[in-house]
Amino acid sequence: MPRPRTATGKVAGLVGAAVGVAAAGLAAGVATERALVRRLKADPADRYAHEVFGEPPYDESFRLEMPDGTDIHVEVVEPTRPVAGNPTVVLVHGFCLDMGTFHFQRKMLAERGEHRVVAYDQPGHGRSGRLETGEYDLTVLGRTLRAVIDRAAPEGPLVLVGHSMGGMTIMAFAELFPEMFGHRVVGTVLMATSGGLLAETKLVAPALLGRVGAPVLYMVGNVTRYGGSVIDRARKSTTNVAWLLTRRYGFGTRNPSPALVSYVEMMNSRTSADTVTRYLRTLATHSRFPALAALADTPVLVVVGDKDMITPVTHSEEIVRRLPHAEFVKINDSGHVVMLEHADEVNAALARFLESL
């Protein structure tokens, strides 16, 4: 005879059923995810399907040792048709990315061959080293930019090009070394960046982290510091979700190039969880509108995508309000990685800007 079910047995049965349903739902969700990503990646009209990303040619590379113990990977491309007086172009990338962010701009400048190009990976990103202890700080990033300039381009005019956190790095540099503008820095390009108000953006997601203060940021930092490798493995196991999120939040067109999405997601995935959280405080508290005064007497180009969900258009508009002489280029149907998503338009604006100097 079957034994009567006890209350405990009923609960166990319900829990078992719930777990079974949840597991089945999870499996179905993962399968749906994979199918969706496969379908989106199989776009026959992808113009960048055969583009080779991540290995641009260079004439010199070196590692720059910083006082905090990080070593910075730097690459230099020499002009093939040098023009006397042309400035060196220094490329400064953003958060969770690397110098590859400027793939198409670097390619365009190399083909034109009229400008020397310096690119580097920010601390904790790409091929640069990570901090052993403590947090990253935008002021230190400004000093890192100065060290790169002093080593790679100690003489002659400069144009600084910064995307997102790279633009904030340039502002920190301007705050520290305002005398460089006009004397050495003859032009500045700020792409998809902000002078402050970052608690209103998704750059530090969720934006709430910009308001909760030191205790929570410290706790989050410690969790990832001691469990970062576990989190990184989990990130790798959810690459389809990461790909879909990158597509949603990084791009503005309805059907962005799958190859570009994969490239941006690859750069994101290479940035460790430990690095991400150790940047949180400095990004959440970034406010350098006064530093923009150093740029008031030199040409400035501000570029933003009209569908940027990370640093919305209003942030670029505020920069232009404070620098009314700046050229403002707003690119339709573009998200945060505007220089990849609409490379042709950004390259045209950058080329015009350089020619105007």
C-alpha positions in Angstrom: 0.0 0.0 0.0 1.2 3.5 -0.7 2.2 5.4 2.4 0.2 8.6 3.2 2.0 11.8 2.3 3.1 13.9 5.3 3.1 17.7 5.3 6.9 17.5 5.0 6.5 15.2 2.0 4.1 17.6 0.4 6.4 20.6 0.9 9.3 18.6 -0.5 7.2 17.6 -3.5 6.2 21.2 -4.1 9.8 22.4 -3.8 11.0 19.7 -6.1 8.3 20.6 -8.6 9.2 24.3 -8.3 12.9 23.6 -8.8 12.0 21.4 -11.8 9.9 24.1 -13.4 12.6 26.7 -12.7 15.3 24.5 -14.2 13.1 23.8 -17.3 12.4 27.6 -17.6 16.0 28.4 -17.3 17.0 25.9 -19.9 14.3 27.1 -22.2 15.4 30.7 -21.7 19.0 29.8 -22.4 18.0 28.0 -25.5 15.9 30.9 -26.7 18.7 33.3 -26.0 21.2 31.2 -28.0 18.7 30.9 -30.9 18.1 34.7 -30.9 21.8 35.5 -30.8 22.6 33.0 -33.6 19.8 34.6 -35.7 21.0 38.2 -35.1 24.7 37.3 -35.8 23.8 35.6 -39.1 23.2 38.9 -40.9 24.2 38.6 -44.6 24.2 42.4 -44.8 26.8 42.9 -42.1 29.4 45.3 -43.7 32.0 44.4 -41.1 31.6 40.7 -41.2 35.2 40.3 -42.6 36.8 43.3 -40.8 39.9 42.3 -38.8 39.6 43.9 -35.4 42.1 44.1 -32.6 45.5 43.9 -34.4 46.2 47.3 -36.0 49.8 47.9 -37.3 52.1 50.1 -35.3 55.6 51.4 -35.6 56.5 51.3 -31.9 55.1 49.9 -28.7 56.3 50.1 -25.1 55.2 49.7 -21.5 55.2 52.7 -19.3 55.8 52.1 -15.5 53.6 54.4 -13.3 54.3 55.3 -9.7 51.3 53.3 -8.5 52.7 50.1 -9.9 50.6 49.8 -13.0 52.3 49.5 -16.4 50.7 51.1 -19.4 50.7 49.6 -22.9 51.3 52.3 -25.5 51.4 52.1 -29.3 52.7 54.7 -31.8 51.9 55.0 -35.5 54.3 57.2 -37.5 53.0 59.3 -40.4 53.9 58.0 -43.9 53.4 61.4 -45.4 54.3 63.8 -42.6 53.2 67.4 -42.9 55.3 70.0 -41.0 53.4 71.4 -38.0 50.7 68.7 -38.0 49.8 67.7 -34.4 50.2 64.3 -32.9 46.8 62.7 -32.2 46.5 61.0 -28.8 43.6 58.5 -28.5 42.1 58.0 -25.0 39.5 55.3 -24.7 36.6 54.8 -22.3 35.5 52.5 -19.4 35.5 48.7 -19.9 37.0 49.2 -23.4 40.5 49.5 -24.8 42.4 51.4 -27.5 40.6 49.2 -30.1 37.6 51.5 -29.5 39.2 53.8 -32.1 39.8 51.1 -34.7 38.3 53.0 -37.6 39.8 56.4 -36.6 43.2 54.9 -36.3 42.8 53.2 -39.6 41.7 56.4 -41.3 44.6 58.4 -39.8 47.1 55.7 -40.8 45.8 55.7 -44.4 46.0 59.5 -44.6 49.5 59.3 -43.2 49.7 62.9 -42.2 49.5 62.7 -38.4 51.5 60.8 -35.8 49.1 58.7 -33.7 49.6 57.6 -30.0 47.2 55.2 -28.4 47.3 53.5 -25.0 45.2 51.2 -22.8 43.9 52.8 -19.6 45.0 51.3 -16.3 43.2 48.0 -15.7 42.1 47.8 -19.3 43.3 46.0 -22.4 47.0 45.1 -22.2 47.8 47.5 -19.4 48.4 46.3 -15.8 46.1 46.5 -12.9 46.4 48.1 -9.5 47.5 45.7 -6.8 45.6 47.5 -4.1 43.2 50.5 -3.7 40.9 52.1 -6.2 41.4 53.8 -9.6 41.1 57.6 -9.7 40.4 60.0 -12.6 43.1 62.3 -11.3 45.6 59.5 -11.6 44.3 58.8 -15.1 45.0 62.5 -15.9 48.6 62.0 -14.7 48.8 58.8 -16.7 47.9 60.8 -19.9 50.6 63.3 -19.1 53.1 60.5 -18.6 52.2 59.0 -22.0 52.5 62.4 -23.7 55.9 63.1 -22.0 57.2 59.7 -23.2 55.6 59.3 -26.6 55.2 62.9 -27.8 57.4 65.2 -25.7 57.5 67.9 -28.3 55.1 69.6 -30.8 51.4 70.2 -31.0 48.8 67.7 -29.8 45.2 66.9 -30.4 43.6 64.9 -27.6 40.7 62.6 -28.6 38.7 61.1 -25.7 35.7 58.8 -25.7 33.5 58.5 -22.6 35.8 58.0 -19.6 38.6 59.0 -22.0 36.9 62.4 -22.3 36.8 62.6 -18.5 40.5 61.7 -18.4 41.2 64.7 -20.6 39.1 66.9 -18.3 41.2 65.6 -15.3 44.3 66.3 -17.3 43.0 69.9 -18.0 42.4 70.4 -14.3 45.9 69.3 -13.5 47.8 70.9 -16.4 45.7 73.9 -17.8 48.9 75.4 -19.1 49.2 72.6 -21.7 46.2 73.9 -23.6 47.1 76.4 -26.3 50.8 75.8 -25.7 50.9 72.1 -26.5 47.3 71.0 -26.9 45.9 72.8 -30.0 42.6 70.8 -30.3 40.4 68.5 -28.2 37.8 66.0 -29.4 35.2 64.9 -26.8 33.1 61.9 -27.8 30.1 60.6 -25.9 31.3 61.9 -22.6 30.3 64.1 -19.6 31.6 66.8 -17.4 29.6 65.5 -14.4 26.1 64.6 -13.3 27.0 60.9 -13.7 24.5 59.7 -11.2 21.9 60.4 -13.9 23.7 58.1 -16.4 24.1 54.4 -16.9 27.9 54.6 -17.0 28.0 53.3 -13.4 25.1 51.0 -13.5 22.9 51.0 -11.6 23.0 54.8 -11.3 22.0 54.4 -7.6 25.6 53.5 -6.8 26.4 57.2 -7.5 24.2 58.1 -4.5 24.7 55.4 -1.9 28.2 56.6 -0.8 31.3 55.0 0.5 30.1 52.1 2.6 28.2 50.3 -0.2 30.9 51.0 -2.7 33.5 49.6 -0.3 31.3 46.5 0.3 30.8 45.9 -3.5 34.5 46.4 -4.1 35.4 43.7 -1.5 32.9 41.2 -2.8 34.4 41.4 -6.2 37.9 41.6 -5.0 37.6 38.3 -3.2 35.2 36.7 -5.5 36.1 38.4 -8.8 37.3 35.3 -10.5 34.0 33.6 -9.8 32.1 36.6 -11.2 34.3 36.6 -14.2 33.6 32.9 -14.9 29.9 33.6 -14.5 30.2 36.5 -17.0 31.8 34.1 -19.5 29.0 31.6 -19.0 26.4 34.2 -19.9 28.0 35.6 -23.0 24.7 35.5 -24.9 23.1 37.8 -22.4 26.1 40.1 -22.4 26.0 40.2 -26.2 22.3 41.2 -26.2 22.9 43.8 -23.5 25.8 45.3 -25.4 23.7 45.5 -28.5 20.9 47.1 -26.6 22.9 49.7 -24.6 25.9 50.4 -26.7 24.2 51.0 -30.1 21.5 53.2 -31.4 20.6 51.7 -34.8 17.8 49.2 -35.0 20.0 46.5 -36.5 23.7 47.2 -35.6 26.5 45.2 -37.2 26.8 41.9 -35.4 30.5 42.0 -35.9 30.7 45.4 -34.1 28.6 44.2 -31.3 30.8 41.1 -30.8 33.9 43.3 -30.9 32.6 45.7 -28.2 31.4 42.8 -26.1 34.8 41.2 -26.4 36.5 44.4 -25.1 33.9 44.5 -22.2 34.5 40.9 -21.3 38.2 41.4 -21.0 37.8 44.0 -18.3 37.7 42.1 -15.0 34.9 42.5 -12.4 37.5 43.7 -10.0 38.6 46.5 -12.3 35.0 47.5 -12.9 34.2 47.9 -9.3 37.4 49.7 -8.4 36.5 52.4 -10.9 33.0 52.9 -9.4 33.7 55.7 -6.9 35.8 57.9 -9.2 33.3 57.7 -12.0 30.3 58.2 -9.8 31.8 61.4 -8.2 33.3 62.8 -11.5 32.5 66.5 -11.7 34.9 68.7 -13.7 32.9 71.3 -15.5 35.3 74.1 -14.2 38.2 72.2 -15.8 36.6 72.9 -19.2 37.7 76.5 -18.9 41.2 75.4 -19.9 39.8 74.5 -23.3 38.1 77.9 -23.9 40.8 79.3 -26.1 41.5 76.2 -28.3 39.3 74.4 -30.9 37.0 71.7 -29.6 34.9 69.1 -31.3 32.1 67.5 -29.4 30.5 64.3 -30.9 27.6 62.3 -29.6 25.0 59.8 -30.8 21.4 61.0 -30.5 20.4 57.6 -28.9 23.3 57.4 -26.4 21.9 55.6 -23.4 25.1 55.7 -21.4 26.0 59.4 -21.5 22.9 61.0 -23.0 23.0 63.9 -25.4 22.2 66.4 -22.6 25.7 65.8 -21.2 27.3 66.8 -24.5 24.9 69.8 -24.7 26.1 71.0 -21.3 29.7 70.8 -22.4 28.9 72.9 -25.5 26.9 75.4 -23.4 30.1 75.9 -21.4 32.3 75.9 -24.5 30.1 77.9 -27.0 32.9 78.0 -29.6 32.9 74.2 -29.8 31.8 72.4 -33.0 28.9 70.1 -32.1 28.2 67.0 -34.1 25.1 65.0 -33.2 24.9 61.7 -35.1 21.5 60.2 -35.8 20.6 56.6 -34.9 23.8 56.2 -32.9 24.5 55.0 -29.4 27.4 55.2 -27.0 30.1 53.6 -29.3 29.4 56.3 -31.9 32.9 56.1 -33.4 32.4 52.4 -34.2 28.7 52.4 -35.1 28.9 55.4 -37.4 32.6 55.4 -38.2 32.2 57.2 -41.6 30.5 60.2 -40.1 32.8 60.4 -37.1 35.9 60.0 -39.4 34.6 62.8 -41.7 34.1 65.1 -38.7 37.5 64.3 -37.2 39.3 64.8 -40.6 37.6 68.2 -41.0 38.6 69.2 -37.5 42.2 68.3 -38.1 42.3 70.1 -41.4 40.9 73.2 -39.7 43.9 73.3 -37.4 
